[in-house]
Amino acid sequence: MFKTYINKAVLTFGMIIAIAGFLAVTTDIPSHWLVLENSSAGKVLFAFSLIFFIFHLAVFIWRIVLFLQYKPAPVCPDHELPSCCVIVPAYNEGRQVFDTIESIVRSNYPADKMSIIGVDDGSADNTWFWLKKAEAAYPGQIQLFRQPVNRGKRHALYRGFVHGKAEVFVTIDSDSNVTPDTLRHLVSPFVRDARVGAVAGNVRILNRKDGIIPKMLEVAFAFSFDFLRAGQSVINSVLCTPGALSAYRRDIVLNVLSEWVDQKFCGRAANIGEDRAMTNLILKNGYHVRYQKEAIVYTTSPTTTPKLWKMLLRWARSNVRETLVISRFAFGRFRKDGAVGLRINVLVGLMNMTVGQLMRLFGVIAMICIPMVVAPKLIVGAAVAACAPGLFYAVRYRSEQGIWAIPYSYFWMGCLTWISLYALLTPHKNGWMTRDIDAPVLPGRPALPIPLN
């Protein structure tokens, strides 16, 4: 117990120093502009950056306080577990969809309380073959549907929601494997608290041995889920239940299903961000959204930069859309208990979309105008910023792999920083943008194992 408190203390102190150092370094850039230019614009930029620094530092400390309070819901015994229907949408997934379903079947969950629905969303490869093979391997446990054409993940999930009959819907991406105890942990919050409408799982990287990008994303994902979502769970307002692993009360889903599947943005059908959209609808109806850290799913990440661009751009566009959606109700009376924490997170999102992007543009201009001043600070700032997720991963998982946070920080600065601004300018664009067919998927390909740590 004492060792746990020491670890938390070291982690807390280290992350505060890391984020304060990063913000101090990047905020200092406008001061040089002010000295060099001595202009009104420089003064305004410096004031904005200082306010931005203080606000984000305060929010980060608040998030650390929330993280330290996080406790997952206790797991339920068999007789208390609700019935659950696991829905697996698949598009050009090949053999992996069989592995996904196999990991679900092997779950430590009462067989008479669990059903599985697989939906082939018009795949052009042998995904249907592997779904049928799973159906034959586990007779009576799997129900299959095949979309005549590719309509997108939202419509594939919709078909599963319409045909599922259990008390709880669980959605799992077809490129992901769950651990045996994942489902039991994931659905337990519904039993413990009737106000819970959705639960987010803990997403880790399945193929982290396949290159540098998966290794870097493993550290980034751990920080996003075990730190950020854990804190959001304390205030009952996780902002996104991930497509890789989430659970929802069936009656709530059916109540918002039409609004969800028919969602439009700029007059066009919304074919991306289905997970964030469902989360917003559940929050809007006054329910809590929680996070379960022991409900682990290992998902396949991109291994090349172009594919990573596609994934992050899709997420960024969804973030723009759904931040605007949640801002329409978050500041009103949408639920009976407190919503201050949710409002703070929404405000942070709005500031990052506006002031944050302006400061990013200013940074580019400053880099062009005063490169000898800005470049060293950005190099130091990126290294300091990596300390928070890197230290978190090292302490949380007792692993030296946290060092990958440093190259990811530079990789993000050099190759990924443009994505949020471009998404802000093009939020109307759609597209699932996954599962390119690079080569035929051979039936004999070995299954990807679930990592042990």
C-alpha positions, -999 to +999 in steps of 0.1 A: +000+000+000+028+024+009+046+016-024+014+025-042+012+059-026+048+065-034+043+057-070+013+079-072+032+108-056+061+104-079+038+102-109+018+132-099+048+154-092+065+143-125+035+150-146+029+184-131+065+194-137+064+180-173+032+198-183+043+230-166+077+229-183+061+223-217+036+251-214+062+275-200+086+268-229+059+272-256+043+302-239+077+319-238+078+322-276+054+351-278+075+370-253+104+369-278+080+381-305+070+410-282+107+419-275+116+417-312+086+435-326+074+456-297+040+457-313+004+457-300-001+423-318+028+409-298+013+421-265-020+406-273-005+373-283+016+372-252-015+379-230-034+351-248-006+326-244-002+334-207-040+329-201-039+297-221-009+285-200-026+292-167-059+277-177-044+245-191-021+240-161-050+244-137-071+219-158-042+194-158-038+196-120-076+191-117-073+160-140-046+146-118-068+150-087-096+131-106-073+104-117-061+098-081-098+093-071-106+068-098-118+033-087-133+008-112-167-007-104-164-040-085-168-071-107-201-090-104-206-127-097-224-148-123-259-146-109-258-107-110-245-104-145-270-091-171-275-108-205-252-092-231-251-092-269-217-086-284-218-069-318-188-072-342-190-050-373-164-061-399-151-046-432-122-062-451-109-078-420-099-112-432-088-138-407-086-113-378-124-113-375-123-150-366-097-143-339-119-115-325-149-138-322-128-166-308-115-143-280-151-133-272-163-169-271-135-177-246-147-150-223-152-158-186-189-150-190-220-173-185-227-188-219-264-187-214-262-149-209-240-140-239-248-139-276-227-127-305-237-109-337-213-106-366-220-081-394-201-081-427-204-046-440-200-054-477-164-066-475-144-072-508-121-097-492-127-131-475-142-116-443-175-134-449-156-167-452-141-162-418-174-152-402-190-183-415-160-204-402-166-188-368-203-197-370-194-233-378-168-235-351-192-223-324-226-234-334-256-217-318-235-189-303-232-166-333-257-149-355-244-135-388-257-107-411-242-095-444-247-061-458-253-061-496-229-031-500-205-012-478-226+014-459-202+022-431-197+011-395-227+030-382-252+010-403-234-023-395-238-016-358-274-005-364-282-039-378-268-055-348-287-032-324-319-039-342-315-077-339-299-079-305-322-090-276-300-088-245-301-062-217-266-048-226-251-042-260-213-046-263-195-034-294-161-047-303-141-038-334-132-067-357-095-060-355-095-064-317-091-092-292-105-092-256-091-108-225-112-135-208-124-112-180-131-082-201-168-086-206-174-093-169-156-061-159-172-041-187-208-048-178-205-047-140-210-009-137-246-013-151-254-036-122-238-014-096-254+019-107-288+022-125-277+057-137-249+043-159-259+043-195-226+034-211-192+021-202-159+026-221-133-002-222-095+001-220-079+000-254-043-013-258-023-021-289-024-056-302+004-054-328+029-033-309+058-055-321+050-047-357+069-014-359+077+020-343+042+035-347+024+008-327+050+011-300+045+048-298+007+045-299+007+020-270+021+047-247-002+074-261-033+051-257-024+042-221-023+079-212-056+086-230-075+058-213-059+051-179-054+088-172-078+110-191-108+086-193-103+075-157-106+111-146-136+116-167-152+085-152-150+101-117-173+129-129-195+103-146-188+119-180-165+099-203-166+119-235-161+090-259-169+053-256-144+038-281-155+017-310-129-009-301-147-018-269-178-002-253-211-013-236-246+003-236-279-003-219-302-017-246-332+003-237-313+036-239-298+027-273-332+018-287-345+051-274-319+071-294-313+047-323-332+066-350-316+099-341-282+082-340-284+064-373-300+094-392-275+119-378-265+146-403-237+172-404-239+201-429-269+184-445-250+151-452-253+117-435-227+114-407-207+083-416-179+088-390-177+093-353-205+068-345-189+060-310-187+097-300-222+104-313-237+076-293-219+088-262-232+123-266-268+110-270-265+090-238-251+119-219-277+142-233-304+120-219-290+124-184-272+091-180-237+085-167-208+072-188-180+054-170-146+038-177-135+003-166-097+000-167-097-039-163-120-043-193-091-046-218-092-049-255-061-052-277-067-035-311-046-035-343-031-001-350-018+014-382+018+006-390+025+033-416+022+071-415-004+074-442-028+050-425-022+067-392-031+100-409-064+085-420-073+072-386-064+104-367-081+126-393-113+107-389-111+110-352-103+147-354-132+155-377-155+135-353-141+155-324-150+188-341-185+177-349-193+161-316-177+189-296-201+213-313-230+188-305-222+184-268-217+222-264-254+227-273-266+208-242-237+206-218-243+241-204-280+235-198-299+213-173-296+180-191-293+158-159-302+161-123-268+156-107-237+177-112-223+184-146-196+210-137-168+186-146-183+178-180-187+215-187-150+221-179-139+194-204-162+207-231-148+242-225-113+228-229-123+212-261-138+244-275-107+264-264-084+239-282-105+242-313-103+279-314-075+296-293-054+265-295-055+265-333-047+302-335-017+297-312-006+268-335-008+291-365+011+317-346+038+292-338+042+284-375+045+321-383+070+326-354+090+296-367+093+313-401+101+348-387+124+339-358+135+303-363+166+306-342+145+315-312+115+292-318+132+260-330+152+253-298+122+260-276+100+236-296+127+209-294+129+213-256+092+217-253+084+185-272+109+165-250+094+179-218+058+172-230+067+136-235+076+132-199+039+131-187+027+101-208+061+085-207+064+086-169+028+076-166+033+045-187+065+036-169+049+038-135+015+023-144+029-007-163+063-009-147+078-009-181+107+009-198+086+012-230+074+046-217+105+059-235+085+057-267+067+088-256+097+109-266+099+099-303+061+101-305+062+137-293+086+147-321+067+126-346+035+143-336+051+178-339+066+171-373+041+148-390+007+150-371+002+185-358-015+196-391-044+171-386-065+190-361-064+223-380-072+205-413-100+187-396-114+220-383-115+233-419-130+201-433-153+186-407-180+179-433-160+152-451-170+116-444-156+082-450-148+051-428-113+053-443-101+019-430-092-016-442-074-011-475-069-044-493-031-046-497-030-083-505-052-114-503-056-127-468-047-163-467-068-187-446-037-201-429-024-169-415-016-174-378-038-156-353-024-125-335-020-134-298-031-113-269+000-097-253+007-108-218+018-073-206 
